[in-house]
Amino acid sequence: MIAALRGELAEERAARRIAELGLQAKTLEAERLRVQIARLRHERFGRSSERLAAEVAQLELRLDEVLADIAVAGGAGDEEDGAASSPASEEKAQRRGRRPLPENLPRRDVEHLPVGGCACRSCGGVLRKVGEDVTEILEYRPGRFEVVRHVRPAFSCRTCEAMTQAPMPSLPIERGRPGPGLLAHVLVSKYCDHLPLYRQAEIYARDGLDLPRGLLAGWVGRSAALAEPMASFICRHALSGPRIHADDTPMPMLAPGRGKTQTAMVWAYLRDDRPFGGRDPPAVFYEFTPDRKGEHPQRRLRDFQGILQADAYSGFNALYESGRVVEAACWTHARRYFHDEMLANGSLLAREAIERMGPLFAIEADIHGQPPEARLAARQARSAPVMADLHAWLEATLRRISGKSDLAKAIRYALAQWDALTTVLRDGRACLHNNAAERRMRPLALGRKNYLFAGSLEGGRRAAIIYTLVGTAELNGWDPQAYLRVLLDRIADHPINRIGELAPWNLRPDAT
């Protein structure tokens, strides 16, 4: 027994040492990035260069992610010098204390009275107020900042002199000063409005708020870690449905130490049963991976059974071969190849293919929201003849044109996918296209256009957590910032075995 305890202690010390070394490495990287940014900014001011400006932007984002990593690893809360302060700077910050919140901000008092009101819990005697504790929290409401003063009067019993005081309510970040509304605002600004943290810090400074980027990075890291159980719950719900949409989009990721980017990937798994009259709530789960290897969706979907609505990515093939997953291809993808050929070369045959596919989309619009049995009956009666005529036309046309043309490639793609394209004729739950998943990728494409890349692997995973919460909130009628505020306000004290109570579909947007 003693030997086993000694072994466990040694393992714990070794793990702690590894964590300390990792934290030191991150701190050194943060300092190195600061030096690089300062040097490049000096060069940029000396001579204008778009290349240097882009390099500075890359390093700025990488620094934001490193600071968030340090906050999570080191348990940083609300240090004055930010989440990436060195031990010496943190000690210095603690000695001088926090800067007071600006006096010009409006104050709102929230009084917390002891349980039991004016009666002593010990003897039932009358309480008298002898003092109070006030904790100021910086909060954000749409369009303005405010200071919330949590006032906790202290009472003593006139009979037995027992002291009583309400406990301080839990905060999203322990010993931190940001309220849930402010954290939600920072997260939405970063991931939905695509404002990097260093730019947010500059904007807040214009309002007279000293919120260093390191501090904001710490808030982002801790908020994502706090919300991760909800993202995992959403994942389980999304993958438990009878049909899911899957899509992916590239996201360049800055490779540490190389100053270059590598192509990472963001995957979306969407459950939405509403097209076939299902009543289960919709949800979307995002996953960030360093590459596009098939092992990632195969691992994520290893327990899924049902219809997978996706493109013709070969990485899904192992799932189809297992027999647990039914492939449903996307007619929009098939039509897109003909559309590109028509735009590029004005092909009349490509135009005819598109016109022949048109009735299929019109039929789907008519049966949207109907039960699977009704959808299937309508397709077999109306869509099946259209598909049969189209198949015969594609085969005949392919024999008449050059096999090396882009039109031939479009036809071969449709014919190769024909069995998966006609899944809709065998199962009323399948959709004609994968547009629902592609719509959920648009916010990421906009973010990629604005800030170009992910700062790190951990940064990409944090982004996937927030995008999961934001996307699922929107699917269930929420404003993303409002939902994040409610979630971050409640999740710290919420029992993990009842996490589903905080899901977007179990909270009413109009009741917050």
Secondary structure, 3 states (H helix, E strand, C coil): CHHHHHHHHHHHHHHHHHHHHHHHHHHHHHHHHHHHHHHHHHHHHHCCCHHHHHHHHHHHHHHHHHHHHHHHHHCCCCCCCCCCCCHHHHHHHHHHCCCCCCCCCCEEEEECCCCCCCECCCCCCEEEEEEEEEEEEEEEECCEEEEEEEEEEEEEECCCCCEEECCCCCCCCCCCCECHHHHHHHHHHHHCCCCCHHHHHHHHHHCCCCCCHHHHHHHHHHHHHHHHHHHHHHHHHHCCCCEEEEEEEEEEEEECCCCEEEEEEEEEEEECCHHHCCCCCCEEEEEEECCCCCHHHHHHCCCCCEEEECCCCHHHHHHHHCCCEEEECCHHHHHHHHHHHHHHHCCHHHHHHHHHHHHHHHHHHHHCCCCHHHHHHHHHHHHHHHHHHHHHHHHHHHHHCCCCCHHHHHHHHHHHCHHHHHHHHCCCCCCCCCHHHHHHHHHHHHHHHHHCCECCHHHHHHHHHHHHHHHHHHHCCCCHHHHHHHHHHHHHHCCHHHHHHHCHHHCCHHHC
